[in-house]
Structures are given as structure tokens and as C-alpha cells.
Amino acid sequence: MPKELVVIGLLALAGFLGGGAYSTWKTVRGLSVALIVLTAVALGGAALWVL
């Protein structure tokens, strides 16, 4: 699998997780914080994959 596809997939996943965190912030804060952590992990994975 090309390196670029993995990075694009991880960035797309981070976008979905970030959107979920934003939409759940007012109702379920614990889930939202967990989604923010997973967003950071996906972004970090994409950054490390590029290197």
C-alpha cells in the first residue's frame, strides 16, 4: 500500500474523530475527551508515518 494512502486515511480518521468530539462536547464530555485523545493519536500516527 502506498505511503500516501495510509497518511490520507489517518488524516480522514482524525477528521471524523474530531467532528465526533465537537458534536458530543455539550452532551457527553467523557466520550468527547476520549475522541479528542484518539484524534491526537491518529494525527500523531500520520505525522510519524510521513517521517
N, C-alpha and C positions, 0 to 999 in steps of 0.2 A: 504494500500500500504506500503510495507516495506520501512523503512527509507533510506536504501542504494540506492534504485532505484530513490528516489527523488534527492539525492545528486548527483548521476551519471547523471541524467537528467539535473540538473542545471549546472554541470561542462561541459556537452556536449553543452548546450546552450551558455555558456560563451565562449567555443571554437569557435563555429560558429560566434558569435558576434565579437570576437576578430579577426578572419580571415577576416570578412567583413570590420572591421575597418582598418586593414592592407591593404586590397586591394583597398579601396577607399581613402586612405590618400592623394595620389597625385592629385586626381581629385576633390573630393568634401570634403573639410576639415570639414565643419559643420556637415555633416552626419557622418563622421568618428569620430568626437568628441562625438556625441550623442551615437554612437555604443560603444565607449570606456566607457562611463558612464554606459550604460546598461550592459556591460561586468562586470564592478565593482559591480553593483547591484546583478547580478547573482552569482558572486563569493562570495560576502558577504552573500547572502541568503544560499548558500551551506555551508558556514562556520557556520552560525548560526543554520542551520538545524542539523548539526552534534552535536552541543552542546545541 
